[in-house]
Amino acid sequence: MAQNPNMVAIPFALVGFFATDKPIEEVINTDLTPEELEEIQQYLAKKLFKDPNVVVAIYPAIVPPEQATEAVKELENILFSEE
């Protein structure tokens, strides 16, 4: 990727959750390669932004539920509400 001196880094958030009945250690892919991460970043850039020159950088991380209780409840309501 060529460096453009006019580019600025703008933080954004993409929040989600996954549901499982297994321990987290059994369901998380811990051997994600740099190439696979780059593929995900390119996919997000293509699908989320109109400008084809946008570069996306992500850092996958799991937030402990006790630190994200309210956000998880809101997402559950949105996805599983009967309305």
Backbone atoms as SQL, in Angstrom:
CREATE TABLE atoms (id INTEGER PRIMARY KEY, chain TEXT, resi INTEGER, resn TEXT, atom TEXT, x REAL, y REAL, z REAL);
INSERT INTO atoms VALUES
  (1, 'A', 1, 'MET', 'N', 0.853, -1.183, 0.000),
  (2, 'A', 1, 'MET', 'CA', 0.000, 0.000, 0.000),
  (3, 'A', 1, 'MET', 'C', 0.893, 1.239, 0.000),
  (4, 'A', 2, 'ALA', 'N', 0.718, 2.103, -0.968),
  (5, 'A', 2, 'ALA', 'CA', 1.474, 3.345, -1.041),
  (6, 'A', 2, 'ALA', 'C', 0.970, 4.317, 0.014),
  (7, 'A', 3, 'GLN', 'N', 1.902, 5.020, 0.622),
  (8, 'A', 3, 'GLN', 'CA', 1.539, 5.991, 1.647),
  (9, 'A', 3, 'GLN', 'C', 1.129, 7.301, 0.984),
  (10, 'A', 4, 'ASN', 'N', 0.005, 7.828, 1.404),
  (11, 'A', 4, 'ASN', 'CA', -0.504, 9.098, 0.916),
  (12, 'A', 4, 'ASN', 'C', -0.416, 10.076, 2.077),
  (13, 'A', 5, 'PRO', 'N', 0.369, 11.145, 1.952),
  (14, 'A', 5, 'PRO', 'CA', 0.535, 12.080, 3.074),
  (15, 'A', 5, 'PRO', 'C', -0.752, 12.799, 3.471),
  (16, 'A', 6, 'ASN', 'N', -1.761, 12.787, 2.610),
  (17, 'A', 6, 'ASN', 'CA', -3.025, 13.450, 2.926),
  (18, 'A', 6, 'ASN', 'C', -4.022, 12.540, 3.639),
  (19, 'A', 7, 'MET', 'N', -3.690, 11.249, 3.765),
  (20, 'A', 7, 'MET', 'CA', -4.601, 10.315, 4.435),
  (21, 'A', 7, 'MET', 'C', -4.585, 10.542, 5.935),
  (22, 'A', 8, 'VAL', 'N', -5.753, 10.410, 6.531),
  (23, 'A', 8, 'VAL', 'CA', -5.871, 10.491, 7.990),
  (24, 'A', 8, 'VAL', 'C', -6.568, 9.232, 8.481),
  (25, 'A', 9, 'ALA', 'N', -6.219, 8.810, 9.683),
  (26, 'A', 9, 'ALA', 'CA', -6.856, 7.641, 10.290),
  (27, 'A', 9, 'ALA', 'C', -8.083, 8.101, 11.069),
  (28, 'A', 10, 'ILE', 'N', -9.227, 7.535, 10.758),
  (29, 'A', 10, 'ILE', 'CA', -10.481, 7.889, 11.424),
  (30, 'A', 10, 'ILE', 'C', -11.023, 6.626, 12.087),
  (31, 'A', 11, 'PRO', 'N', -11.115, 6.623, 13.415),
  (32, 'A', 11, 'PRO', 'CA', -11.626, 5.426, 14.095),
  (33, 'A', 11, 'PRO', 'C', -13.093, 5.181, 13.755),
  (34, 'A', 12, 'PHE', 'N', -13.458, 3.911, 13.646),
  (35, 'A', 12, 'PHE', 'CA', -14.859, 3.529, 13.503),
  (36, 'A', 12, 'PHE', 'C', -15.053, 2.243, 14.290),
  (37, 'A', 13, 'ALA', 'N', -16.283, 1.944, 14.598),
  (38, 'A', 13, 'ALA', 'CA', -16.574, 0.732, 15.364),
  (39, 'A', 13, 'ALA', 'C', -17.547, -0.142, 14.592),
  (40, 'A', 14, 'LEU', 'N', -17.310, -1.408, 14.650),
  (41, 'A', 14, 'LEU', 'CA', -18.206, -2.406, 14.087),
  (42, 'A', 14, 'LEU', 'C', -18.428, -3.408, 15.212),
  (43, 'A', 15, 'VAL', 'N', -19.595, -3.338, 15.825),
  (44, 'A', 15, 'VAL', 'CA', -19.860, -4.126, 17.024),
  (45, 'A', 15, 'VAL', 'C', -20.802, -5.271, 16.690),
  (46, 'A', 16, 'GLY', 'N', -20.539, -6.400, 17.273),
  (47, 'A', 16, 'GLY', 'CA', -21.408, -7.548, 17.075),
  (48, 'A', 16, 'GLY', 'C', -21.265, -8.491, 18.240),
  (49, 'A', 17, 'PHE', 'N', -21.929, -9.614, 18.146),
  (50, 'A', 17, 'PHE', 'CA', -21.733, -10.653, 19.144),
  (51, 'A', 17, 'PHE', 'C', -21.954, -11.995, 18.489),
  (52, 'A', 18, 'PHE', 'N', -21.451, -13.022, 19.120),
  (53, 'A', 18, 'PHE', 'CA', -21.714, -14.366, 18.644),
  (54, 'A', 18, 'PHE', 'C', -22.343, -15.144, 19.780),
  (55, 'A', 19, 'ALA', 'N', -23.172, -16.099, 19.424),
  (56, 'A', 19, 'ALA', 'CA', -23.855, -16.914, 20.423),
  (57, 'A', 19, 'ALA', 'C', -23.337, -18.345, 20.317),
  (58, 'A', 20, 'THR', 'N', -23.017, -18.937, 21.437),
  (59, 'A', 20, 'THR', 'CA', -22.525, -20.308, 21.462),
  (60, 'A', 20, 'THR', 'C', -22.822, -20.930, 22.815),
  (61, 'A', 21, 'ASP', 'N', -22.876, -22.237, 22.837),
  (62, 'A', 21, 'ASP', 'CA', -23.033, -22.930, 24.112),
  (63, 'A', 21, 'ASP', 'C', -21.723, -23.591, 24.533),
  (64, 'A', 22, 'LYS', 'N', -20.650, -23.270, 23.808),
  (65, 'A', 22, 'LYS', 'CA', -19.336, -23.848, 24.103),
  (66, 'A', 22, 'LYS', 'C', -18.421, -22.786, 24.700),
  (67, 'A', 23, 'PRO', 'N', -17.351, -23.201, 25.371),
  (68, 'A', 23, 'PRO', 'CA', -16.377, -22.227, 25.878),
  (69, 'A', 23, 'PRO', 'C', -15.771, -21.420, 24.722),
  (70, 'A', 24, 'ILE', 'N', -15.499, -20.166, 24.983),
  (71, 'A', 24, 'ILE', 'CA', -14.956, -19.271, 23.956),
  (72, 'A', 24, 'ILE', 'C', -13.719, -19.871, 23.297),
  (73, 'A', 25, 'GLU', 'N', -12.861, -20.491, 24.097),
  (74, 'A', 25, 'GLU', 'CA', -11.618, -21.057, 23.572),
  (75, 'A', 25, 'GLU', 'C', -11.868, -22.111, 22.492),
  (76, 'A', 26, 'GLU', 'N', -13.043, -22.738, 22.520),
  (77, 'A', 26, 'GLU', 'CA', -13.347, -23.784, 21.548),
  (78, 'A', 26, 'GLU', 'C', -13.927, -23.242, 20.239),
  (79, 'A', 27, 'VAL', 'N', -14.366, -22.011, 20.225),
  (80, 'A', 27, 'VAL', 'CA', -15.031, -21.497, 19.021),
  (81, 'A', 27, 'VAL', 'C', -14.265, -20.388, 18.303),
  (82, 'A', 28, 'ILE', 'N', -13.318, -19.775, 18.973),
  (83, 'A', 28, 'ILE', 'CA', -12.554, -18.682, 18.357),
  (84, 'A', 28, 'ILE', 'C', -11.427, -19.245, 17.497),
  (85, 'A', 29, 'ASN', 'N', -11.301, -18.730, 16.287),
  (86, 'A', 29, 'ASN', 'CA', -10.205, -19.099, 15.399),
  (87, 'A', 29, 'ASN', 'C', -8.964, -18.324, 15.830),
  (88, 'A', 30, 'THR', 'N', -8.032, -19.006, 16.475),
  (89, 'A', 30, 'THR', 'CA', -6.841, -18.331, 17.002),
  (90, 'A', 30, 'THR', 'C', -5.661, -18.372, 16.041),
  (91, 'A', 31, 'ASP', 'N', -5.825, -19.022, 14.902),
  (92, 'A', 31, 'ASP', 'CA', -4.708, -19.113, 13.960),
  (93, 'A', 31, 'ASP', 'C', -4.980, -18.348, 12.663),
  (94, 'A', 32, 'LEU', 'N', -5.622, -17.203, 12.793),
  (95, 'A', 32, 'LEU', 'CA', -5.897, -16.335, 11.652),
  (96, 'A', 32, 'LEU', 'C', -4.571, -15.821, 11.103),
  (97, 'A', 33, 'THR', 'N', -4.328, -16.032, 9.826),
  (98, 'A', 33, 'THR', 'CA', -3.067, -15.602, 9.224),
  (99, 'A', 33, 'THR', 'C', -3.133, -14.117, 8.853),
  (100, 'A', 34, 'PRO', 'N', -1.983, -13.484, 8.688),
  (101, 'A', 34, 'PRO', 'CA', -1.987, -12.086, 8.230),
  (102, 'A', 34, 'PRO', 'C', -2.708, -11.930, 6.888),
  (103, 'A', 35, 'GLU', 'N', -2.586, -12.921, 6.030),
  (104, 'A', 35, 'GLU', 'CA', -3.263, -12.864, 4.731),
  (105, 'A', 35, 'GLU', 'C', -4.780, -12.921, 4.902),
  (106, 'A', 36, 'GLU', 'N', -5.250, -13.758, 5.810),
  (107, 'A', 36, 'GLU', 'CA', -6.689, -13.848, 6.062),
  (108, 'A', 36, 'GLU', 'C', -7.219, -12.553, 6.672),
  (109, 'A', 37, 'LEU', 'N', -6.454, -11.957, 7.580),
  (110, 'A', 37, 'LEU', 'CA', -6.849, -10.685, 8.178),
  (111, 'A', 37, 'LEU', 'C', -6.902, -9.594, 7.110),
  (112, 'A', 38, 'GLU', 'N', -5.924, -9.581, 6.227),
  (113, 'A', 38, 'GLU', 'CA', -5.906, -8.607, 5.127),
  (114, 'A', 38, 'GLU', 'C', -7.126, -8.791, 4.226),
  (115, 'A', 39, 'GLU', 'N', -7.503, -10.025, 3.968),
  (116, 'A', 39, 'GLU', 'CA', -8.684, -10.313, 3.148),
  (117, 'A', 39, 'GLU', 'C', -9.954, -9.772, 3.808),
  (118, 'A', 40, 'ILE', 'N', -10.071, -9.947, 5.108),
  (119, 'A', 40, 'ILE', 'CA', -11.230, -9.428, 5.848),
  (120, 'A', 40, 'ILE', 'C', -11.251, -7.904, 5.789),
  (121, 'A', 41, 'GLN', 'N', -10.091, -7.276, 5.972),
  (122, 'A', 41, 'GLN', 'CA', -10.001, -5.813, 5.934),
  (123, 'A', 41, 'GLN', 'C', -10.397, -5.279, 4.563),
  (124, 'A', 42, 'GLN', 'N', -9.939, -5.928, 3.507),
  (125, 'A', 42, 'GLN', 'CA', -10.292, -5.499, 2.155),
  (126, 'A', 42, 'GLN', 'C', -11.786, -5.673, 1.901),
  (127, 'A', 43, 'TYR', 'N', -12.352, -6.758, 2.395),
  (128, 'A', 43, 'TYR', 'CA', -13.790, -6.995, 2.244),
  (129, 'A', 43, 'TYR', 'C', -14.589, -5.896, 2.943),
  (130, 'A', 44, 'LEU', 'N', -14.201, -5.577, 4.185),
  (131, 'A', 44, 'LEU', 'CA', -14.902, -4.523, 4.924),
  (132, 'A', 44, 'LEU', 'C', -14.789, -3.184, 4.213),
  (133, 'A', 45, 'ALA', 'N', -13.607, -2.857, 3.729),
  (134, 'A', 45, 'ALA', 'CA', -13.416, -1.588, 3.024),
  (135, 'A', 45, 'ALA', 'C', -14.320, -1.521, 1.796),
  (136, 'A', 46, 'LYS', 'N', -14.392, -2.609, 1.056),
  (137, 'A', 46, 'LYS', 'CA', -15.204, -2.648, -0.167),
  (138, 'A', 46, 'LYS', 'C', -16.693, -2.531, 0.135),
  (139, 'A', 47, 'LYS', 'N', -17.149, -3.189, 1.192),
  (140, 'A', 47, 'LYS', 'CA', -18.580, -3.238, 1.486),
  (141, 'A', 47, 'LYS', 'C', -19.088, -2.053, 2.305),
  (142, 'A', 48, 'LEU', 'N', -18.237, -1.460, 3.125),
  (143, 'A', 48, 'LEU', 'CA', -18.692, -0.395, 4.020),
  (144, 'A', 48, 'LEU', 'C', -18.490, 1.016, 3.476),
  (145, 'A', 49, 'PHE', 'N', -17.575, 1.187, 2.533),
  (146, 'A', 49, 'PHE', 'CA', -17.220, 2.535, 2.100),
  (147, 'A', 49, 'PHE', 'C', -17.375, 2.699, 0.590),
  (148, 'A', 50, 'LYS', 'N', -17.824, 3.877, 0.181),
  (149, 'A', 50, 'LYS', 'CA', -18.006, 4.186, -1.236),
  (150, 'A', 50, 'LYS', 'C', -16.672, 4.419, -1.941),
  (151, 'A', 51, 'ASP', 'N', -15.740, 5.036, -1.249),
  (152, 'A', 51, 'ASP', 'CA', -14.445, 5.388, -1.827),
  (153, 'A', 51, 'ASP', 'C', -13.570, 4.138, -1.933),
  (154, 'A', 52, 'PRO', 'N', -13.181, 3.742, -3.141),
  (155, 'A', 52, 'PRO', 'CA', -12.367, 2.531, -3.294),
  (156, 'A', 52, 'PRO', 'C', -10.948, 2.667, -2.738),
  (157, 'A', 53, 'ASN', 'N', -10.554, 3.892, -2.393),
  (158, 'A', 53, 'ASN', 'CA', -9.215, 4.110, -1.848),
  (159, 'A', 53, 'ASN', 'C', -9.162, 4.051, -0.326),
  (160, 'A', 54, 'VAL', 'N', -10.314, 3.836, 0.313),
  (161, 'A', 54, 'VAL', 'CA', -10.333, 3.723, 1.771),
  (162, 'A', 54, 'VAL', 'C', -9.591, 2.454, 2.172),
  (163, 'A', 55, 'VAL', 'N', -8.746, 2.583, 3.172),
  (164, 'A', 55, 'VAL', 'CA', -8.005, 1.448, 3.712),
  (165, 'A', 55, 'VAL', 'C', -8.536, 1.176, 5.110),
  (166, 'A', 56, 'VAL', 'N', -8.880, -0.067, 5.401),
  (167, 'A', 56, 'VAL', 'CA', -9.409, -0.451, 6.708),
  (168, 'A', 56, 'VAL', 'C', -8.369, -1.281, 7.441),
  (169, 'A', 57, 'ALA', 'N', -8.181, -0.978, 8.710),
  (170, 'A', 57, 'ALA', 'CA', -7.323, -1.783, 9.585),
  (171, 'A', 57, 'ALA', 'C', -8.167, -2.207, 10.781),
  (172, 'A', 58, 'ILE', 'N', -8.148, -3.491, 11.088),
  (173, 'A', 58, 'ILE', 'CA', -8.930, -3.984, 12.223),
  (174, 'A', 58, 'ILE', 'C', -8.035, -4.763, 13.173),
  (175, 'A', 59, 'TYR', 'N', -8.503, -4.849, 14.408),
  (176, 'A', 59, 'TYR', 'CA', -7.854, -5.668, 15.417),
  (177, 'A', 59, 'TYR', 'C', -8.941, -6.493, 16.089),
  (178, 'A', 60, 'PRO', 'N', -9.089, -7.751, 15.694),
  (179, 'A', 60, 'PRO', 'CA', -10.140, -8.577, 16.299),
  (180, 'A', 60, 'PRO', 'C', -9.869, -8.798, 17.790),
  (181, 'A', 61, 'ALA', 'N', -10.883, -8.592, 18.595),
  (182, 'A', 61, 'ALA', 'CA', -10.751, -8.783, 20.039),
  (183, 'A', 61, 'ALA', 'C', -12.107, -9.160, 20.619),
  (184, 'A', 62, 'ILE', 'N', -12.076, -9.943, 21.665),
  (185, 'A', 62, 'ILE', 'CA', -13.295, -10.323, 22.370),
  (186, 'A', 62, 'ILE', 'C', -13.419, -9.441, 23.600),
  (187, 'A', 63, 'VAL', 'N', -14.567, -8.818, 23.761),
  (188, 'A', 63, 'VAL', 'CA', -14.834, -7.994, 24.941),
  (189, 'A', 63, 'VAL', 'C', -15.568, -8.863, 25.953),
  (190, 'A', 64, 'PRO', 'N', -15.038, -8.966, 27.167),
  (191, 'A', 64, 'PRO', 'CA', -15.742, -9.759, 28.184),
  (192, 'A', 64, 'PRO', 'C', -17.166, -9.246, 28.368),
  (193, 'A', 65, 'PRO', 'N', -18.143, -10.167, 28.426),
  (194, 'A', 65, 'PRO', 'CA', -19.553, -9.759, 28.521),
  (195, 'A', 65, 'PRO', 'C', -19.845, -8.783, 29.653),
  (196, 'A', 66, 'GLU', 'N', -19.178, -8.926, 30.769),
  (197, 'A', 66, 'GLU', 'CA', -19.448, -8.016, 31.883),
  (198, 'A', 66, 'GLU', 'C', -19.044, -6.579, 31.568),
  (199, 'A', 67, 'GLN', 'N', -18.204, -6.385, 30.554),
  (200, 'A', 67, 'GLN', 'CA', -17.805, -5.040, 30.154),
  (201, 'A', 67, 'GLN', 'C', -18.689, -4.487, 29.038),
  (202, 'A', 68, 'ALA', 'N', -19.527, -5.320, 28.485),
  (203, 'A', 68, 'ALA', 'CA', -20.343, -4.884, 27.355),
  (204, 'A', 68, 'ALA', 'C', -21.806, -5.285, 27.514),
  (205, 'A', 69, 'THR', 'N', -22.251, -5.419, 28.730),
  (206, 'A', 69, 'THR', 'CA', -23.595, -5.924, 28.998),
  (207, 'A', 69, 'THR', 'C', -24.680, -5.132, 28.284),
  (208, 'A', 70, 'GLU', 'N', -24.646, -3.833, 28.382),
  (209, 'A', 70, 'GLU', 'CA', -25.699, -3.010, 27.776),
  (210, 'A', 70, 'GLU', 'C', -25.699, -3.130, 26.257),
  (211, 'A', 71, 'ALA', 'N', -24.527, -3.084, 25.642),
  (212, 'A', 71, 'ALA', 'CA', -24.449, -3.207, 24.184),
  (213, 'A', 71, 'ALA', 'C', -24.955, -4.568, 23.725),
  (214, 'A', 72, 'VAL', 'N', -24.607, -5.609, 24.444),
  (215, 'A', 72, 'VAL', 'CA', -25.070, -6.951, 24.088),
  (216, 'A', 72, 'VAL', 'C', -26.588, -7.048, 24.213),
  (217, 'A', 73, 'LYS', 'N', -27.148, -6.472, 25.269),
  (218, 'A', 73, 'LYS', 'CA', -28.604, -6.494, 25.442),
  (219, 'A', 73, 'LYS', 'C', -29.306, -5.765, 24.299),
  (220, 'A', 74, 'GLU', 'N', -28.770, -4.622, 23.888),
  (221, 'A', 74, 'GLU', 'CA', -29.365, -3.878, 22.781),
  (222, 'A', 74, 'GLU', 'C', -29.311, -4.677, 21.484),
  (223, 'A', 75, 'LEU', 'N', -28.177, -5.308, 21.220),
  (224, 'A', 75, 'LEU', 'CA', -28.058, -6.126, 20.018),
  (225, 'A', 75, 'LEU', 'C', -29.001, -7.323, 20.061),
  (226, 'A', 76, 'GLU', 'N', -29.107, -7.951, 21.212),
  (227, 'A', 76, 'GLU', 'CA', -30.046, -9.072, 21.358),
  (228, 'A', 76, 'GLU', 'C', -31.472, -8.615, 21.067),
  (229, 'A', 77, 'ASN', 'N', -31.846, -7.456, 21.590),
  (230, 'A', 77, 'ASN', 'CA', -33.195, -6.931, 21.353),
  (231, 'A', 77, 'ASN', 'C', -33.439, -6.653, 19.873),
  (232, 'A', 78, 'ILE', 'N', -32.454, -6.090, 19.217),
  (233, 'A', 78, 'ILE', 'CA', -32.592, -5.780, 17.792),
  (234, 'A', 78, 'ILE', 'C', -32.730, -7.060, 16.973),
  (235, 'A', 79, 'LEU', 'N', -31.886, -8.036, 17.250),
  (236, 'A', 79, 'LEU', 'CA', -31.864, -9.248, 16.437),
  (237, 'A', 79, 'LEU', 'C', -32.961, -10.248, 16.770),
  (238, 'A', 80, 'PHE', 'N', -33.342, -10.312, 18.039),
  (239, 'A', 80, 'PHE', 'CA', -34.264, -11.361, 18.454),
  (240, 'A', 80, 'PHE', 'C', -35.632, -10.866, 18.899),
  (241, 'A', 81, 'SER', 'N', -35.895, -9.565, 18.747),
  (242, 'A', 81, 'SER', 'CA', -37.208, -9.057, 19.146),
  (243, 'A', 81, 'SER', 'C', -38.268, -9.588, 18.189),
  (244, 'A', 82, 'GLU', 'N', -39.476, -9.702, 18.680),
  (245, 'A', 82, 'GLU', 'CA', -40.565, -10.266, 17.875),
  (246, 'A', 82, 'GLU', 'C', -41.263, -9.219, 17.029),
  (247, 'A', 83, 'GLU', 'N', -40.837, -7.985, 17.081),
  (248, 'A', 83, 'GLU', 'CA', -41.474, -6.918, 16.303),
  (249, 'A', 83, 'GLU', 'C', -41.107, -6.997, 14.848);
